[in-house]
Amino acid sequence: MPEPSHDDGRAIAPTGAGGAMDLATSEAETLEKVPGGPLGTGPAGKPRSLWSDAWHDLRRNPVFIVAALVILFLVIISIWPSLIASGNPLDCDLAKAQQGSQPGHPFGFDGQGCDVYTRTVYGARTSVTVGVCATLGVALLGSVLGGLAGFFGGASDSLLSRLTDVFFAIPVVLGGLVLLSVVTSNTVWPVIGFMVLLGWPQISRIARGSVITAKQNDYVQAARALGASSSRLLLRHITPNAVAPVIVVATIALGTYISLEATLSYLGVGLRPPTVSWGIDISAASPYIRNAPHMLLWPAGALAVTVLAFIMLGDAVRDALDPKLR
């Protein structure tokens, strides 16, 4: 009987299980040579973190790419609207009121003779500013209150729970009609303050639940047993692992706050002229929807695309950060 070959430095059994073991060994060696390693690992087979894994998925998600490009465009024209609109949104000519598209004025004119295109472009600044500032305020306030209540529990947790129940019972639009009707300022800050005041309970509950779940993990208990302080546990071990749901909810809520600002401005209690806002333009165009539909079409379309982009972005981020969908 011929002896097994030892040419490659390994004893390879000629039949049966030995052949299977050698095949498995070869496959393992081949897998190690593949750049990036198996699914869920980085270069050299090192496991990726939650955030790097999420970014890996987002880059391959067409919904995220489309939404991100739309939002990037909105941010650019919010900062530099003169890049695509050279006119002044407050320059009006009554002689051109309600006229349709003309050379240099592709969206036509509104009831006061103002260029609808220019006002639509400049209205993005107001909507994005309100949405981003309101979301940051809501996320910060809600995360701090909910996180502390979930971590320490006891009386503070019970008090926060009852307080959030009270705020959830307040209808948002009705609360805006009552609170903003007494405000005389033409700036965006009263509207942002109102949204933060009524918006933080939702983020607070999400943050509270995430912190309660994260603090029960073994690594947190081990750090506590080793003498880690409460601040170190919160900042170093719990917050990085509990912030993902807050980011998802806040991203989706950003589009909701933009829509809420337009609703309040449409009702006359949000932003007021001469501030340029999609909600104000929609409200002014409503009586002329039959005679001059272009006055309503363009600001309403811009609002719908903006809200849809942020909702799509939030959905894509949720899918990437949710481990149950992997």
C-alpha positions in Angstrom: 0.0 0.0 0.0 1.5 3.4 -0.9 2.3 5.7 1.9 0.5 9.1 2.3 2.3 12.0 0.7 4.2 14.4 2.9 5.3 16.8 0.1 3.5 19.8 1.6 4.5 19.2 5.2 1.0 17.8 6.2 -0.2 14.2 6.7 -3.2 13.9 4.5 -5.3 10.9 5.0 -6.0 9.2 1.7 -9.8 8.6 2.2 -12.9 9.5 4.2 -12.7 12.0 7.1 -9.1 12.9 6.4 -10.0 14.2 3.0 -12.8 16.3 4.4 -10.5 17.7 7.1 -8.0 18.7 4.5 -10.7 20.3 2.4 -12.0 22.3 5.4 -8.5 23.4 6.2 -7.9 24.6 2.6 -11.2 26.6 2.7 -10.3 28.2 5.9 -6.9 29.3 4.5 -8.6 30.6 1.4 -11.1 32.6 3.5 -8.3 34.2 5.5 -6.8 35.5 2.2 -10.0 37.1 1.0 -9.8 40.9 1.5 -12.3 42.1 4.1 -13.0 38.6 5.5 -16.5 37.1 5.9 -19.7 39.0 6.3 -19.7 41.3 9.3 -15.9 41.6 9.5 -13.4 44.1 8.4 -9.9 43.7 6.9 -8.0 40.7 8.2 -11.2 39.2 9.5 -11.5 41.7 12.4 -15.2 42.2 13.5 -16.7 45.6 12.6 -18.4 47.7 15.2 -22.2 48.5 15.0 -21.4 51.9 13.4 -19.0 50.7 10.8 -21.3 47.9 10.0 -24.2 50.3 9.6 -22.1 52.6 7.4 -21.2 49.6 5.3 -24.9 48.8 4.7 -25.9 52.5 4.2 -23.4 53.0 1.4 -25.0 50.2 -0.5 -28.6 51.3 0.1 -30.0 53.3 -2.9 -32.7 54.8 -0.7 -30.1 56.3 1.6 -28.0 57.6 -1.3 -31.0 59.3 -2.9 -32.2 60.8 0.3 -28.7 62.0 1.3 -28.2 63.7 -2.0 -31.6 65.5 -1.8 -30.8 66.6 1.8 -27.3 67.7 0.8 -28.7 69.9 -2.0 -31.2 71.4 0.4 -28.5 72.2 2.9 -26.4 73.8 0.3 -29.2 76.1 -1.0 -30.1 76.9 2.5 -26.7 78.2 3.2 -26.1 79.8 -0.2 -29.5 80.3 -1.9 -27.9 82.9 -4.3 -26.1 80.0 -6.0 -29.3 79.1 -7.9 -31.5 82.1 -7.3 -30.1 85.6 -8.1 -33.2 87.6 -7.2 -34.6 89.0 -3.9 -37.6 87.1 -2.5 -39.1 90.4 -1.2 -38.9 92.2 -4.5 -42.5 92.2 -5.9 -44.3 93.8 -8.8 -48.1 93.9 -8.6 -48.3 94.3 -12.3 -47.1 90.7 -12.7 -49.4 89.2 -9.9 -50.5 85.6 -10.6 -48.8 85.5 -14.0 -47.4 82.2 -15.1 -43.9 81.1 -16.2 -41.8 83.6 -18.0 -38.2 83.8 -19.2 -36.1 84.2 -16.1 -39.0 83.3 -13.8 -39.7 79.6 -14.4 -42.3 79.2 -11.5 -44.2 82.4 -12.3 -45.4 85.0 -9.8 -47.5 84.9 -6.7 -50.5 87.1 -5.7 -48.2 90.0 -4.8 -46.1 89.8 -7.9 -43.1 88.1 -6.1 -41.0 85.5 -8.0 -42.3 82.1 -6.9 -39.0 80.4 -7.8 -36.9 82.8 -5.7 -39.2 82.5 -2.7 -39.3 78.7 -3.0 -35.5 78.5 -2.9 -35.2 80.9 0.0 -37.9 79.1 1.9 -35.6 76.1 2.2 -33.4 78.0 4.6 -36.3 78.6 7.0 -37.6 75.1 6.9 -34.2 73.4 7.3 -33.2 75.8 10.1 -36.4 75.1 12.0 -36.1 71.3 11.5 -32.5 70.9 12.4 -32.6 73.2 15.4 -35.8 71.7 16.8 -34.5 68.2 16.3 -31.2 69.0 18.1 -33.0 70.6 21.0 -35.5 67.8 21.3 -32.8 65.1 21.0 -30.6 66.8 23.6 -33.3 67.5 26.2 -35.1 64.2 25.7 -31.9 62.1 25.8 -30.6 63.7 29.0 -33.9 63.5 30.9 -34.7 60.0 29.7 -31.2 58.7 30.1 -30.8 59.9 33.7 -34.3 58.6 34.6 -33.6 55.2 33.1 -30.2 54.9 34.7 -31.1 56.0 38.3 -34.7 54.9 38.3 -36.7 55.4 41.5 -38.7 58.6 42.1 -37.1 60.5 39.2 -38.2 57.8 36.8 -41.7 57.8 38.1 -41.9 61.6 38.0 -40.6 61.7 34.4 -43.1 59.0 33.3 -46.0 61.0 34.7 -44.7 64.2 33.2 -44.4 62.7 29.7 -48.0 61.4 30.0 -49.1 65.0 30.6 -47.3 66.3 27.5 -48.5 63.5 25.3 -52.0 64.5 26.2 -51.6 67.9 24.6 -52.5 68.0 20.9 -49.6 69.5 19.0 -51.5 71.7 16.6 -53.9 72.9 19.3 -51.0 73.7 21.6 -49.3 75.7 18.9 -52.5 77.7 18.2 -52.7 78.6 21.9 -49.0 79.2 22.8 -47.8 80.9 19.6 -50.9 83.1 19.2 -49.5 85.4 21.9 -46.0 85.6 20.4 -45.3 88.7 18.4 -41.8 87.8 17.3 -41.1 87.2 13.5 -38.1 85.0 14.1 -37.9 81.2 14.0 -37.0 80.8 17.7 -40.5 80.8 19.2 -41.5 78.1 16.8 -38.4 76.1 17.6 -38.9 76.5 21.3 -42.5 75.3 21.0 -41.4 72.2 19.1 -38.8 71.4 21.8 -41.3 71.9 24.6 -43.8 69.4 23.1 -41.4 67.1 21.3 -39.0 66.0 24.0 -41.3 63.3 25.7 -41.0 61.0 22.6 -37.2 61.0 22.6 -37.2 60.8 26.4 -39.1 57.5 26.4 -36.9 56.1 23.6 -33.7 57.1 25.5 -35.1 55.8 28.8 -35.9 52.3 27.4 -32.5 52.1 25.6 -30.6 53.0 28.8 -32.6 50.5 30.9 -31.7 47.8 28.4 -28.1 48.7 28.0 -27.4 49.0 31.8 -28.4 45.3 32.2 -25.6 44.1 29.9 -22.8 42.1 31.4 -20.1 44.6 30.5 -21.9 47.3 32.4 -22.2 45.1 35.4 -18.5 44.1 35.2 -17.5 47.8 35.0 -19.7 48.6 38.0 -18.1 45.7 40.0 -14.7 47.1 39.2 -15.7 50.4 40.8 -16.6 52.5 37.8 -18.4 55.7 38.7 -22.0 56.5 37.5 -20.7 59.2 35.1 -18.2 56.8 33.6 -20.8 54.1 33.2 -23.2 56.5 31.5 -20.6 58.2 29.2 -18.3 55.4 28.4 -20.4 52.2 28.4 -24.1 53.0 28.2 -24.5 56.0 26.0 -22.5 54.6 22.9 -24.7 51.5 23.0 -28.0 53.3 23.7 -27.9 56.2 21.3 -28.8 54.4 18.1 -32.6 54.3 18.6 -32.5 58.0 19.5 -30.7 58.9 16.3 -33.2 56.9 14.2 -36.3 58.6 15.8 -34.7 62.0 15.7 -33.9 61.7 12.0 -37.5 60.7 11.1 -38.8 63.4 13.4 -36.8 66.1 11.6 -39.1 65.8 8.6 -42.1 66.0 10.9 -40.9 69.2 12.5 -40.5 70.8 9.0 -44.0 69.8 8.2 -45.3 71.1 11.6 -43.6 74.5 11.0 -45.4 74.8 7.6 -48.7 73.8 9.2 -48.4 76.4 11.9 -47.4 79.1 9.4 -50.3 78.1 7.2 -52.6 78.6 10.2 -51.1 82.1 10.8 -49.5 81.3 14.2 -46.1 80.2 13.2 -43.8 82.3 11.1 -45.1 85.6 9.8 -44.3 87.9 6.9 -41.8 89.2 5.8 -40.2 85.9 6.8 -40.0 83.6 3.7 -41.5 80.3 4.4 -43.2 77.5 2.4 -46.0 77.5 4.9 -46.7 81.2 4.4 -46.6 80.9 0.6 -49.0 77.9 0.7 -51.4 79.8 2.9 -51.2 82.9 0.6 -51.7 80.8 -2.5 -54.7 78.8 -1.2 -57.4 81.3 -2.3 -56.0 81.3 -5.9 -55.6 77.6 -6.4 -58.1 77.5 -9.3 -56.8 80.7 -11.1 -53.1 80.3 -10.4 -52.3 76.8 -9.3 -48.6 77.3 -9.8 -48.5 79.6 -6.7 -49.4 76.5 -4.6 -47.7 73.8 -6.6 -44.1 74.7 -6.2 -43.8 75.5 -2.5 -46.0 72.5 -1.6 -44.0 70.3 -3.8 -40.7 71.5 -2.3 -42.2 70.8 1.2 -43.3 67.3 0.2 -39.9 66.4 -1.3 -38.1 67.7 1.8 -40.2 65.8 4.3 -40.1 62.6 2.2 -36.3 62.8 2.0 -35.8 63.0 5.7 -38.3 60.2 6.3 -36.5 58.0 3.7 -33.2 58.8 5.4 -34.6 57.9 8.8 -35.9 54.6 7.5 -32.6 53.7 5.9 -30.7 54.5 9.1 -33.2 52.5 11.1 -32.7 49.4 8.9 -28.9 49.8 9.1 -28.9 50.1 12.9 -31.5 47.5 13.8 -29.7 44.2 14.5 -33.0 42.2 14.1 -32.9 43.0 10.4 -29.4 41.5 9.8 
